[in-house]
Structures are given as structure tokens and as C-alpha cells.
Amino acid sequence: MRIQCPECKNDKKLEQKDAQVGKWFECDYCGVSFEITKVNPDGTCEIKIIEEEK
Ligand SMILES: [Zn+2]
């Protein structure tokens, strides 16, 4: 399955087992971190960007 980076819109491939609410991922292209907030029955995921504290 795939998720789309909310920042650069590139697709990221995802293992089915990793598609879980609360999982964090990092975009391979722009390096932004995001979290799965919801997994829909059709297999798509809703995600949000994680703001890193610096
Ligand atoms: Zn990205």
C-alpha cells in the first residue's frame, strides 16, 4: 500500500503491517515526519505532519 507525503506529495510505500494508527514515518524525499491518524476500511490512511521541536 502507499501513503502520500503531506509535504511534497511523493508516494511512500508501506508494509501492510506498518499501516497502524500512531505509527510514525519519515518521507524519503523531503525528510518530513508524519503520523498515521486513521486507517480507512478501503486501505487508505489519513496522516498528519509531526512538528519537530527544536
Ligand atoms: Zn515528502
N, CA, C, O and the ligand as a Tripos MOL2 file, in Angstrom:
@<TRIPOS>MOLECULE
protein
  217   215    55     0     0
PROTEIN
NO_CHARGES

@<TRIPOS>ATOM
      1 N           0.8320   -1.1830    0.0000 N.3       1 MET1
      2 CA          0.0000    0.0000    0.0000 C.3       1 MET1
      3 C           0.8800    1.2520    0.0000 C.2       1 MET1
      4 O           2.0940    1.1680    0.1840 O.2       1 MET1
      5 N           0.2690    2.3810   -0.2030 N.am      2 ARG2
      6 CA          1.0230    3.6220   -0.2920 C.3       2 ARG2
      7 C           0.3520    4.7100    0.5330 C.2       2 ARG2
      8 O          -0.8650    4.7380    0.7170 O.2       2 ARG2
      9 N           1.1970    5.5930    1.0130 N.am      3 ILE3
     10 CA          0.6810    6.8230    1.5920 C.3       3 ILE3
     11 C           1.3530    7.9880    0.8780 C.2       3 ILE3
     12 O           2.4590    7.8520    0.3530 O.2       3 ILE3
     13 N           0.6920    9.1100    0.8620 N.am      4 GLN4
     14 CA          1.2430   10.2720    0.1790 C.3       4 GLN4
     15 C           1.7780   11.2680    1.1990 C.2       4 GLN4
     16 O           1.0990   11.6370    2.1580 O.2       4 GLN4
     17 N           3.0040   11.6880    0.9650 N.am      5 CYS5
     18 CA          3.6080   12.6750    1.8530 C.3       5 CYS5
     19 C           2.7930   13.9680    1.8110 C.2       5 CYS5
     20 O           2.5250   14.5020    0.7340 O.2       5 CYS5
     21 N           2.3990   14.4690    2.9840 N.am      6 PRO6
     22 CA          1.5990   15.6970    3.0180 C.3       6 PRO6
     23 C           2.4010   16.9290    2.6170 C.2       6 PRO6
     24 O           1.8300   17.9780    2.3190 O.2       6 PRO6
     25 N           3.7050   16.8020    2.6120 N.am      7 GLU7
     26 CA          4.5630   17.9430    2.3180 C.3       7 GLU7
     27 C           4.9150   18.0240    0.8260 C.2       7 GLU7
     28 O           4.6760   19.0470    0.1840 O.2       7 GLU7
     29 N           5.4750   16.9560    0.2870 N.am      8 CYS8
     30 CA          5.9880   17.0060   -1.0860 C.3       8 CYS8
     31 C           5.1460   16.1810   -2.0600 C.2       8 CYS8
     32 O           5.4080   16.1770   -3.2630 O.2       8 CYS8
     33 N           4.1430   15.4880   -1.5410 N.am      9 LYS9
     34 CA          3.1880   14.7420   -2.3540 C.3       9 LYS9
     35 C           3.7720   13.5130   -3.0380 C.2       9 LYS9
     36 O           3.1370   12.9340   -3.9200 O.2       9 LYS9
     37 N           4.9600   13.1170   -2.6450 N.am     10 ASN10
     38 CA          5.5100   11.8790   -3.1730 C.3      10 ASN10
     39 C           4.9100   10.6860   -2.4410 C.2      10 ASN10
     40 O           4.5870   10.7690   -1.2560 O.2      10 ASN10
     41 N           4.7670    9.5850   -3.1560 N.am     11 ASP11
     42 CA          4.2500    8.3780   -2.5360 C.3      11 ASP11
     43 C           5.3320    7.6810   -1.7350 C.2      11 ASP11
     44 O           6.4980    7.6510   -2.1270 O.2      11 ASP11
     45 N           4.9320    7.1300   -0.6250 N.am     12 LYS12
     46 CA          5.8220    6.2800    0.1450 C.3      12 LYS12
     47 C           5.1910    4.9140    0.2610 C.2      12 LYS12
     48 O           4.0270    4.7800    0.6370 O.2      12 LYS12
     49 N           5.9780    3.8900   -0.0700 N.am     13 LYS13
     50 CA          5.4610    2.5290    0.0660 C.3      13 LYS13
     51 C           5.4630    2.1210    1.5280 C.2      13 LYS13
     52 O           6.3380    2.4980    2.3080 O.2      13 LYS13
     53 N           4.4570    1.3410    1.8660 N.am     14 LEU14
     54 CA          4.2460    0.9720    3.2560 C.3      14 LEU14
     55 C           3.9030   -0.5110    3.3330 C.2      14 LEU14
     56 O           3.1040   -1.0180    2.5460 O.2      14 LEU14
     57 N           4.5130   -1.1910    4.2820 N.am     15 GLU15
     58 CA          4.1060   -2.5650    4.5370 C.3      15 GLU15
     59 C           2.7170   -2.5520    5.1800 C.2      15 GLU15
     60 O           2.4070   -1.6830    5.9940 O.2      15 GLU15
     61 N           1.9030   -3.5100    4.8090 N.am     16 GLN16
     62 CA          0.5400   -3.5800    5.3630 C.3      16 GLN16
     63 C           0.5650   -3.6020    6.8830 C.2      16 GLN16
     64 O          -0.2730   -2.9820    7.5370 O.2      16 GLN16
     65 N           1.5270   -4.3170    7.4340 N.am     17 LYS17
     66 CA          1.5930   -4.4610    8.8940 C.3      17 LYS17
     67 C           1.9810   -3.1520    9.5850 C.2      17 LYS17
     68 O           1.7430   -2.9740   10.7800 O.2      17 LYS17
     69 N           2.5910   -2.2280    8.8030 N.am     18 ASP18
     70 CA          3.0010   -0.9560    9.3960 C.3      18 ASP18
     71 C           1.9190    0.1070    9.3100 C.2      18 ASP18
     72 O           2.0660    1.2040    9.8470 O.2      18 ASP18
     73 N           0.8330   -0.2280    8.6310 N.am     19 ALA19
     74 CA         -0.2550    0.7380    8.4810 C.3      19 ALA19
     75 C          -1.1360    0.7180    9.7180 C.2      19 ALA19
     76 O          -2.2290    0.1520    9.7070 O.2      19 ALA19
     77 N          -0.6520    1.3390   10.7830 N.am     20 GLN20
     78 CA         -1.3870    1.3520   12.0400 C.3      20 GLN20
     79 C          -1.4390    2.7700   12.5870 C.2      20 GLN20
     80 O          -0.4970    3.5490   12.4410 O.2      20 GLN20
     81 N          -2.5470    3.0800   13.2100 N.am     21 VAL21
     82 CA         -2.6980    4.3980   13.8160 C.3      21 VAL21
     83 C          -1.6010    4.6110   14.8640 C.2      21 VAL21
     84 O          -1.3420    3.7480   15.7030 O.2      21 VAL21
     85 N          -0.9790    5.7610   14.7910 N.am     22 GLY22
     86 CA          0.0630    6.0970   15.7560 C.3      22 GLY22
     87 C           1.4650    5.8390   15.2640 C.2      22 GLY22
     88 O           2.4380    6.2650   15.8860 O.2      22 GLY22
     89 N           1.5770    5.1180   14.1110 N.am     23 LYS23
     90 CA          2.9130    4.8600   13.5600 C.3      23 LYS23
     91 C           3.4910    6.1200   12.9360 C.2      23 LYS23
     92 O           2.7890    6.9120   12.3070 O.2      23 LYS23
     93 N           4.7650    6.2750   13.1290 N.am     24 TRP24
     94 CA          5.4560    7.4300   12.5480 C.3      24 TRP24
     95 C           6.2880    6.9900   11.3560 C.2      24 TRP24
     96 O           6.8550    5.8980   11.3290 O.2      24 TRP24
     97 N           6.3400    7.8850   10.3660 N.am     25 PHE25
     98 CA          7.1760    7.6190    9.2000 C.3      25 PHE25
     99 C           7.9340    8.8750    8.8070 C.2      25 PHE25
    100 O           7.5660    9.9950    9.1630 O.2      25 PHE25
    101 N           8.9970    8.6480    8.0650 N.am     26 GLU26
    102 CA          9.7530    9.7780    7.5510 C.3      26 GLU26
    103 C           9.7630    9.7030    6.0410 C.2      26 GLU26
    104 O          10.0190    8.6450    5.4670 O.2      26 GLU26
    105 N           9.4850   10.8170    5.3980 N.am     27 CYS27
    106 CA          9.4650   10.8620    3.9430 C.3      27 CYS27
    107 C          10.8780   10.6840    3.3970 C.2      27 CYS27
    108 O          11.8270   11.3030    3.8780 O.2      27 CYS27
    109 N          11.0010    9.8230    2.3800 N.am     28 ASP28
    110 CA         12.3130    9.5760    1.7850 C.3      28 ASP28
    111 C          12.7950   10.7700    0.9710 C.2      28 ASP28
    112 O          13.9880   10.8930    0.6930 O.2      28 ASP28
    113 N          11.8960   11.6290    0.5980 N.am     29 TYR29
    114 CA         12.2320   12.7160   -0.3270 C.3      29 TYR29
    115 C          12.5280   14.0190    0.3920 C.2      29 TYR29
    116 O          13.5540   14.6500    0.1380 O.2      29 TYR29
    117 N          11.6390   14.4300    1.2890 N.am     30 CYS30
    118 CA         11.8140   15.7410    1.9250 C.3      30 CYS30
    119 C          12.1740   15.6130    3.4010 C.2      30 CYS30
    120 O          12.5280   16.6050    4.0380 O.2      30 CYS30
    121 N          12.0880   14.4080    3.9500 N.am     31 GLY31
    122 CA         12.5480   14.1900    5.3180 C.3      31 GLY31
    123 C          11.5540   14.5770    6.3990 C.2      31 GLY31
    124 O          11.8690   14.5120    7.5870 O.2      31 GLY31
    125 N          10.3510   14.9790    5.9920 N.am     32 VAL32
    126 CA          9.3650   15.3620    6.9780 C.3      32 VAL32
    127 C           8.8450   14.1110    7.7140 C.2      32 VAL32
    128 O           8.7580   13.0300    7.1310 O.2      32 VAL32
    129 N           8.5100   14.2720    8.9710 N.am     33 SER33
    130 CA          7.9460   13.1670    9.7460 C.3      33 SER33
    131 C           6.4370   13.3040    9.8070 C.2      33 SER33
    132 O           5.9010   14.3990    9.9790 O.2      33 SER33
    133 N           5.7720   12.1870    9.6640 N.am     34 PHE34
    134 CA          4.3270   12.2300    9.7920 C.3      34 PHE34
    135 C           3.8110   10.9740   10.4610 C.2      34 PHE34
    136 O           4.5050    9.9600   10.5410 O.2      34 PHE34
    137 N           2.5780   11.0580   10.9400 N.am     35 GLU35
    138 CA          1.9850   10.0110   11.7560 C.3      35 GLU35
    139 C           0.6590    9.5960   11.1440 C.2      35 GLU35
    140 O          -0.0930   10.4330   10.6440 O.2      35 GLU35
    141 N           0.3810    8.3260   11.1840 N.am     36 ILE36
    142 CA         -0.9310    7.8490   10.7280 C.3      36 ILE36
    143 C          -1.9630    8.1280   11.8120 C.2      36 ILE36
    144 O          -1.8190    7.6980   12.9570 O.2      36 ILE36
    145 N          -3.0020    8.8540   11.4290 N.am     37 THR37
    146 CA         -4.0390    9.2050   12.3970 C.3      37 THR37
    147 C          -5.2830    8.3440   12.2380 C.2      37 THR37
    148 O          -6.0980    8.2330   13.1530 O.2      37 THR37
    149 N          -5.4190    7.7320   11.0520 N.am     38 LYS38
    150 CA         -6.5920    6.9010   10.8190 C.3      38 LYS38
    151 C          -6.3150    5.9700    9.6450 C.2      38 LYS38
    152 O          -5.7120    6.3750    8.6510 O.2      38 LYS38
    153 N          -6.7560    4.7260    9.7630 N.am     39 VAL39
    154 CA         -6.6780    3.7870    8.6540 C.3      39 VAL39
    155 C          -8.0960    3.4760    8.2090 C.2      39 VAL39
    156 O          -8.8990    2.9570    8.9840 O.2      39 VAL39
    157 N          -8.3980    3.7920    6.9660 N.am     40 ASN40
    158 CA         -9.7480    3.5910    6.4580 C.3      40 ASN40
    159 C          -9.9530    2.1550    5.9810 C.2      40 ASN40
    160 O          -8.9960    1.4630    5.6350 O.2      40 ASN40
    161 N         -11.2120    1.7190    5.9670 N.am     41 PRO41
    162 CA        -11.5190    0.3470    5.5340 C.3      41 PRO41
    163 C         -11.0580    0.0470    4.1080 C.2      41 PRO41
    164 O         -10.7950   -1.1090    3.7750 O.2      41 PRO41
    165 N         -10.9590    1.0690    3.2680 N.am     42 ASP42
    166 CA        -10.5160    0.8440    1.8930 C.3      42 ASP42
    167 C          -8.9960    0.8020    1.7640 C.2      42 ASP42
    168 O          -8.4660    0.6860    0.6590 O.2      42 ASP42
    169 N          -8.3030    0.8960    2.8830 N.am     43 GLY43
    170 CA         -6.8610    0.7480    2.8550 C.3      43 GLY43
    171 C          -6.0860    2.0450    2.7780 C.2      43 GLY43
    172 O          -4.8570    2.0390    2.8560 O.2      43 GLY43
    173 N          -6.7890    3.1650    2.6260 N.am     44 THR44
    174 CA         -6.0790    4.4350    2.6200 C.3      44 THR44
    175 C          -5.8560    4.9160    4.0490 C.2      44 THR44
    176 O          -6.5650    4.5250    4.9760 O.2      44 THR44
    177 N          -4.8670    5.7590    4.1960 N.am     45 CYS45
    178 CA         -4.5340    6.2640    5.5190 C.3      45 CYS45
    179 C          -4.6850    7.7690    5.5720 C.2      45 CYS45
    180 O          -4.4330    8.4750    4.5960 O.2      45 CYS45
    181 N          -5.0990    8.2410    6.7270 N.am     46 GLU46
    182 CA         -5.0650    9.6770    6.9640 C.3      46 GLU46
    183 C          -3.8490    9.9670    7.8270 C.2      46 GLU46
    184 O          -3.5720    9.2540    8.7910 O.2      46 GLU46
    185 N          -3.1300   11.0190    7.4720 N.am     47 ILE47
    186 CA         -1.8740   11.3060    8.1560 C.3      47 ILE47
    187 C          -1.7780   12.7730    8.5240 C.2      47 ILE47
    188 O          -2.4680   13.6270    7.9670 O.2      47 ILE47
    189 N          -0.9030   13.0380    9.4770 N.am     48 LYS48
    190 CA         -0.6320   14.4310    9.8350 C.3      48 LYS48
    191 C           0.8660   14.6090   10.0030 C.2      48 LYS48
    192 O           1.5790   13.6840   10.3940 O.2      48 LYS48
    193 N           1.3240   15.7950    9.7060 N.am     49 ILE49
    194 CA          2.7440   16.1070    9.8580 C.3      49 ILE49
    195 C           3.0670   16.2710   11.3370 C.2      49 ILE49
    196 O           2.3050   16.8740   12.0920 O.2      49 ILE49
    197 N           4.1970   15.7290   11.7300 N.am     50 ILE50
    198 CA          4.6610   15.8990   13.0990 C.3      50 ILE50
    199 C           5.6400   17.0710   13.1350 C.2      50 ILE50
    200 O           6.6660   17.0730   12.4550 O.2      50 ILE50
    201 N           5.3000   18.0380   13.9290 N.am     51 GLU51
    202 CA          6.1730   19.2020   14.0680 C.3      51 GLU51
    203 C           7.2660   18.8420   15.0700 C.2      51 GLU51
    204 O           6.9880   18.5340   16.2290 O.2      51 GLU51
    205 N           8.4900   18.8870   14.6100 N.am     52 GLU52
    206 CA          9.6010   18.5660   15.4860 C.3      52 GLU52
    207 C           9.9890   19.7720   16.3040 C.2      52 GLU52
    208 O          10.0970   20.8890   15.7970 O.2      52 GLU52
    209 N          10.1960   19.5230   17.5860 N.am     53 GLU53
    210 CA         10.6430   20.6120   18.4460 C.3      53 GLU53
    211 C          12.1430   20.7630   18.3190 C.2      53 GLU53
    212 O          12.8880   19.7840   18.3540 O.2      53 GLU53
    213 N          12.5680   21.9810   18.1740 N.am     54 LYS54
    214 CA         13.9990   22.2110   18.0090 C.3      54 LYS54
    215 C          14.4920   23.2700   18.9920 C.2      54 LYS54
    216 O          15.6780   23.5990   19.0020 O.2      54 LYS54
    217 ZN          7.9150   14.4050    1.4750 Zn       55 ZN55
@<TRIPOS>BOND
     1     1     2 1
     2     2     3 1
     3     3     4 2
     4     3     5 am
     5     5     6 1
     6     6     7 1
     7     7     8 2
     8     7     9 am
     9     9    10 1
    10    10    11 1
    11    11    12 2
    12    11    13 am
    13    13    14 1
    14    14    15 1
    15    15    16 2
    16    15    17 am
    17    17    18 1
    18    18    19 1
    19    19    20 2
    20    19    21 am
    21    21    22 1
    22    22    23 1
    23    23    24 2
    24    23    25 am
    25    25    26 1
    26    26    27 1
    27    27    28 2
    28    27    29 am
    29    29    30 1
    30    30    31 1
    31    31    32 2
    32    31    33 am
    33    33    34 1
    34    34    35 1
    35    35    36 2
    36    35    37 am
    37    37    38 1
    38    38    39 1
    39    39    40 2
    40    39    41 am
    41    41    42 1
    42    42    43 1
    43    43    44 2
    44    43    45 am
    45    45    46 1
    46    46    47 1
    47    47    48 2
    48    47    49 am
    49    49    50 1
    50    50    51 1
    51    51    52 2
    52    51    53 am
    53    53    54 1
    54    54    55 1
    55    55    56 2
    56    55    57 am
    57    57    58 1
    58    58    59 1
    59    59    60 2
    60    59    61 am
    61    61    62 1
    62    62    63 1
    63    63    64 2
    64    63    65 am
    65    65    66 1
    66    66    67 1
    67    67    68 2
    68    67    69 am
    69    69    70 1
    70    70    71 1
    71    71    72 2
    72    71    73 am
    73    73    74 1
    74    74    75 1
    75    75    76 2
    76    75    77 am
    77    77    78 1
    78    78    79 1
    79    79    80 2
    80    79    81 am
    81    81    82 1
    82    82    83 1
    83    83    84 2
    84    83    85 am
    85    85    86 1
    86    86    87 1
    87    87    88 2
    88    87    89 am
    89    89    90 1
    90    90    91 1
    91    91    92 2
    92    91    93 am
    93    93    94 1
    94    94    95 1
    95    95    96 2
    96    95    97 am
    97    97    98 1
    98    98    99 1
    99    99   100 2
   100    99   101 am
   101   101   102 1
   102   102   103 1
   103   103   104 2
   104   103   105 am
   105   105   106 1
   106   106   107 1
   107   107   108 2
   108   107   109 am
   109   109   110 1
   110   110   111 1
   111   111   112 2
   112   111   113 am
   113   113   114 1
   114   114   115 1
   115   115   116 2
   116   115   117 am
   117   117   118 1
   118   118   119 1
   119   119   120 2
   120   119   121 am
   121   121   122 1
   122   122   123 1
   123   123   124 2
   124   123   125 am
   125   125   126 1
   126   126   127 1
   127   127   128 2
   128   127   129 am
   129   129   130 1
   130   130   131 1
   131   131   132 2
   132   131   133 am
   133   133   134 1
   134   134   135 1
   135   135   136 2
   136   135   137 am
   137   137   138 1
   138   138   139 1
   139   139   140 2
   140   139   141 am
   141   141   142 1
   142   142   143 1
   143   143   144 2
   144   143   145 am
   145   145   146 1
   146   146   147 1
   147   147   148 2
   148   147   149 am
   149   149   150 1
   150   150   151 1
   151   151   152 2
   152   151   153 am
   153   153   154 1
   154   154   155 1
   155   155   156 2
   156   155   157 am
   157   157   158 1
   158   158   159 1
   159   159   160 2
   160   159   161 am
   161   161   162 1
   162   162   163 1
   163   163   164 2
   164   163   165 am
   165   165   166 1
   166   166   167 1
   167   167   168 2
   168   167   169 am
   169   169   170 1
   170   170   171 1
   171   171   172 2
   172   171   173 am
   173   173   174 1
   174   174   175 1
   175   175   176 2
   176   175   177 am
   177   177   178 1
   178   178   179 1
   179   179   180 2
   180   179   181 am
   181   181   182 1
   182   182   183 1
   183   183   184 2
   184   183   185 am
   185   185   186 1
   186   186   187 1
   187   187   188 2
   188   187   189 am
   189   189   190 1
   190   190   191 1
   191   191   192 2
   192   191   193 am
   193   193   194 1
   194   194   195 1
   195   195   196 2
   196   195   197 am
   197   197   198 1
   198   198   199 1
   199   199   200 2
   200   199   201 am
   201   201   202 1
   202   202   203 1
   203   203   204 2
   204   203   205 am
   205   205   206 1
   206   206   207 1
   207   207   208 2
   208   207   209 am
   209   209   210 1
   210   210   211 1
   211   211   212 2
   212   211   213 am
   213   213   214 1
   214   214   215 1
   215   215   216 2
@<TRIPOS>SUBSTRUCTURE
     1 MET1         2 RESIDUE 1 A MET
     2 ARG2         6 RESIDUE 1 A ARG
     3 ILE3        10 RESIDUE 1 A ILE
     4 GLN4        14 RESIDUE 1 A GLN
     5 CYS5        18 RESIDUE 1 A CYS
     6 PRO6        22 RESIDUE 1 A PRO
     7 GLU7        26 RESIDUE 1 A GLU
     8 CYS8        30 RESIDUE 1 A CYS
     9 LYS9        34 RESIDUE 1 A LYS
    10 ASN10       38 RESIDUE 1 A ASN
    11 ASP11       42 RESIDUE 1 A ASP
    12 LYS12       46 RESIDUE 1 A LYS
    13 LYS13       50 RESIDUE 1 A LYS
    14 LEU14       54 RESIDUE 1 A LEU
    15 GLU15       58 RESIDUE 1 A GLU
    16 GLN16       62 RESIDUE 1 A GLN
    17 LYS17       66 RESIDUE 1 A LYS
    18 ASP18       70 RESIDUE 1 A ASP
    19 ALA19       74 RESIDUE 1 A ALA
    20 GLN20       78 RESIDUE 1 A GLN
    21 VAL21       82 RESIDUE 1 A VAL
    22 GLY22       86 RESIDUE 1 A GLY
    23 LYS23       90 RESIDUE 1 A LYS
    24 TRP24       94 RESIDUE 1 A TRP
    25 PHE25       98 RESIDUE 1 A PHE
    26 GLU26      102 RESIDUE 1 A GLU
    27 CYS27      106 RESIDUE 1 A CYS
    28 ASP28      110 RESIDUE 1 A ASP
    29 TYR29      114 RESIDUE 1 A TYR
    30 CYS30      118 RESIDUE 1 A CYS
    31 GLY31      122 RESIDUE 1 A GLY
    32 VAL32      126 RESIDUE 1 A VAL
    33 SER33      130 RESIDUE 1 A SER
    34 PHE34      134 RESIDUE 1 A PHE
    35 GLU35      138 RESIDUE 1 A GLU
    36 ILE36      142 RESIDUE 1 A ILE
    37 THR37      146 RESIDUE 1 A THR
    38 LYS38      150 RESIDUE 1 A LYS
    39 VAL39      154 RESIDUE 1 A VAL
    40 ASN40      158 RESIDUE 1 A ASN
    41 PRO41      162 RESIDUE 1 A PRO
    42 ASP42      166 RESIDUE 1 A ASP
    43 GLY43      170 RESIDUE 1 A GLY
    44 THR44      174 RESIDUE 1 A THR
    45 CYS45      178 RESIDUE 1 A CYS
    46 GLU46      182 RESIDUE 1 A GLU
    47 ILE47      186 RESIDUE 1 A ILE
    48 LYS48      190 RESIDUE 1 A LYS
    49 ILE49      194 RESIDUE 1 A ILE
    50 ILE50      198 RESIDUE 1 A ILE
    51 GLU51      202 RESIDUE 1 A GLU
    52 GLU52      206 RESIDUE 1 A GLU
    53 GLU53      210 RESIDUE 1 A GLU
    54 LYS54      214 RESIDUE 1 A LYS
    55 ZN55       217 GROUP 0 **** ****
